[in-house]
Amino acid sequence: MQVIRKLPCTGYCLSFDDGPNSTVTRPLLRILADFGISAIFFVTGASLKNKENRNTLFEAIEQGHIIGNHGLLHVRGVDCDFEAMTKKLRKEFHIESQFIRPPYGDLEKCGTEIAPQSVMILWSAKLQDWLPSRKEAISSVFTLKNQDIILLHDGVAPNCEYLDRSFCLELTSRIVAHYSSMKIPHIDLRNFFPSSYRVLHKFTDTRVRQK
């Protein structure tokens, strides 16, 4: 297993955890499309029980974003079951993804077996967008550096005190503007791991998605 905490080249990478969450992820997809960015979304099994969230994930796949495995469950101290989530993504969403991220970034506490071909994507920067203190998070944008992998949240993990994730929309635009001002490009992780992600089939018919 490889563990990646920062990029090996000039650039930055946006990553989003705990979704999909249709009320936030859909406008986020529009923002990313406007910037021409393919991000990576680490999704949970719990978030996919909702039909609109499932359809949102299909939209992300069709728009060329990477889908990573954030576990079937997102509960501290409970087996997140990467293997079951891998099977779910393959069977229901027709993607093969070896990109994983343990809940809370803590592999020791997630209690699960890791496939040897997995690529664990951690992060080098987080803006605490899950907290209500927006002023501090906005200030943190200016501390972001070359080669950073940035952690943001479009979804909500169980038992979170604050449920609003819409702030990640503003932060995403600010982050892209920050790096654009430095002429630092966004990097697609598939550039380094081309065999770690495959879309097996795409559904474009909404009626198929909703089954």
C-alpha positions in Angstrom: 0.0 0.0 0.0 1.2 3.5 -0.8 0.5 6.4 1.5 0.4 9.9 0.0 0.3 13.0 2.1 1.3 15.7 -0.4 1.9 15.9 -4.2 5.2 14.9 -5.6 5.1 17.8 -8.1 4.2 21.5 -8.5 0.4 21.8 -8.0 -2.4 21.3 -5.5 -5.2 18.8 -5.1 -8.8 19.3 -3.8 -10.3 16.4 -1.9 -13.8 16.3 -0.4 -15.0 13.9 2.3 -18.1 12.3 3.7 -20.4 12.9 0.7 -22.1 12.8 -1.6 -24.6 15.3 -0.2 -26.8 16.5 -3.0 -27.6 19.9 -1.6 -23.9 20.8 -1.4 -22.2 18.4 -3.9 -24.3 19.4 -6.9 -23.5 23.2 -6.7 -19.9 22.2 -5.9 -19.8 20.2 -9.1 -20.9 23.3 -11.0 -18.1 25.4 -9.4 -15.5 22.8 -10.3 -16.8 22.6 -13.8 -16.5 26.3 -14.2 -12.8 26.1 -13.1 -12.2 23.0 -15.2 -11.1 21.0 -12.2 -11.4 17.2 -11.6 -11.3 16.7 -7.8 -11.4 13.5 -5.7 -14.5 12.7 -3.6 -14.1 10.2 -0.7 -17.6 8.9 -0.3 -19.2 6.8 2.5 -21.7 4.0 2.3 -24.0 5.8 4.7 -24.3 8.8 2.4 -25.5 6.6 -0.5 -28.7 5.5 1.2 -30.4 8.6 -0.2 -31.6 8.5 -3.8 -30.6 12.1 -4.6 -27.2 11.5 -3.2 -26.8 8.4 -5.3 -27.7 10.3 -8.4 -25.3 13.1 -7.4 -22.5 10.5 -7.3 -23.4 9.4 -10.8 -23.1 13.0 -11.9 -19.7 13.3 -10.3 -18.5 10.2 -12.1 -19.9 11.4 -15.5 -18.2 14.7 -15.1 -14.8 13.0 -14.7 -14.1 13.3 -11.0 -12.3 10.6 -9.0 -14.3 8.7 -6.5 -12.4 7.4 -3.5 -13.4 5.0 -0.8 -14.0 6.5 2.6 -15.5 3.3 4.1 -18.9 1.8 4.3 -19.2 3.3 7.8 -17.8 6.5 9.3 -17.9 5.9 13.1 -14.8 6.3 15.2 -13.5 3.0 16.5 -15.8 0.9 14.3 -14.6 -1.1 11.3 -15.1 1.1 8.3 -15.1 -1.9 5.9 -13.2 -0.7 2.9 -13.7 -4.1 1.2 -17.5 -3.9 1.4 -17.4 -0.3 0.1 -15.2 -1.3 -2.8 -17.7 -3.9 -3.8 -20.6 -1.4 -3.5 -18.9 1.1 -5.7 -18.1 -1.6 -8.3 -21.6 -3.2 -8.3 -23.8 -0.1 -8.0 -21.7 2.6 -9.6 -19.5 0.7 -11.9 -16.1 2.1 -10.8 -13.0 0.4 -9.7 -11.2 2.6 -7.2 -8.1 1.8 -5.2 -8.0 5.3 -3.6 -8.9 5.1 0.1 -9.0 7.5 3.0 -9.8 6.2 6.5 -12.4 8.1 8.5 -10.6 10.8 10.5 -7.4 9.8 8.7 -6.8 7.3 11.4 -6.0 3.8 10.0 -5.2 2.2 13.3 -8.7 3.0 14.7 -10.8 2.1 11.7 -10.1 -1.6 12.3 -10.2 -3.0 8.7 -8.1 -4.9 6.3 -6.4 -2.9 3.5 -5.8 -4.4 0.1 -2.1 -4.3 -0.8 -2.8 -2.4 -4.1 -4.6 0.5 -2.2 -3.4 4.0 -2.5 -4.1 5.9 0.7 -4.6 9.6 0.1 -4.2 11.7 3.3 -3.8 15.4 3.3 -1.3 18.2 4.1 -3.8 21.0 4.7 -7.2 21.3 6.2 -9.3 24.4 6.8 -11.7 23.1 9.4 -14.6 23.8 7.2 -16.8 21.6 9.4 -16.8 24.2 12.2 -18.9 27.4 12.3 -15.8 29.8 12.6 -15.6 30.9 9.0 -13.2 33.9 9.5 -10.4 31.6 10.6 -10.9 29.2 7.7 -10.9 32.0 5.1 -7.6 33.3 6.6 -6.2 29.8 6.4 -6.6 29.8 2.6 -3.6 32.2 2.3 -1.4 29.7 4.2 -1.9 26.9 1.5 1.3 25.9 -0.2 2.6 24.3 -3.3 2.1 20.4 -3.3 -0.7 20.6 -0.7 -3.5 18.0 -0.8 -6.4 19.9 0.8 -9.1 18.3 2.9 -12.6 19.8 2.6 -16.1 18.3 3.4 -19.2 18.3 1.2 -20.9 15.7 3.4 -21.6 15.2 7.1 -20.2 12.3 9.2 -22.5 10.7 11.8 -22.7 12.5 15.2 -21.3 15.8 13.9 -22.5 18.8 16.0 -22.6 21.2 13.0 -24.4 19.9 9.9 -24.1 22.8 7.4 -21.4 22.0 4.8 -22.3 24.8 2.3 -19.2 26.8 3.4 -17.0 24.5 1.4 -18.5 26.1 -1.8 -17.1 29.5 -0.9 -13.8 28.0 0.3 -13.4 26.0 -2.9 -13.7 29.2 -5.0 -11.2 31.0 -2.7 -8.7 28.2 -2.8 -8.8 28.0 -6.6 -8.3 31.8 -6.8 -5.4 31.6 -4.3 -3.5 29.1 -6.4 -4.4 30.8 -9.7 -2.8 33.9 -8.4 0.4 31.9 -7.9 0.0 30.2 -11.2 0.0 26.8 -9.5 -2.2 24.2 -11.3 -4.7 21.7 -9.9 -3.4 18.2 -10.3 -5.4 15.1 -11.1 -4.2 12.1 -9.0 -4.7 9.8 -12.0 -1.6 11.4 -13.5 0.5 9.4 -10.9 -1.7 6.4 -10.4 -3.3 5.6 -13.8 -4.1 2.0 -13.0 -5.7 2.8 -9.6 -9.0 4.1 -11.0 -11.4 2.9 -13.7 -14.9 3.7 -14.8 -16.4 0.4 -16.0 -19.6 1.9 -17.3 -21.5 5.2 -17.3 -25.2 5.6 -16.9 -26.6 8.7 -18.4 -30.3 7.8 -18.1 -31.7 9.1 -14.8 -34.3 6.4 -14.8 -31.5 3.8 -14.6 -29.8 5.7 -11.8 -32.9 5.7 -9.6 -33.3 2.0 -9.5 
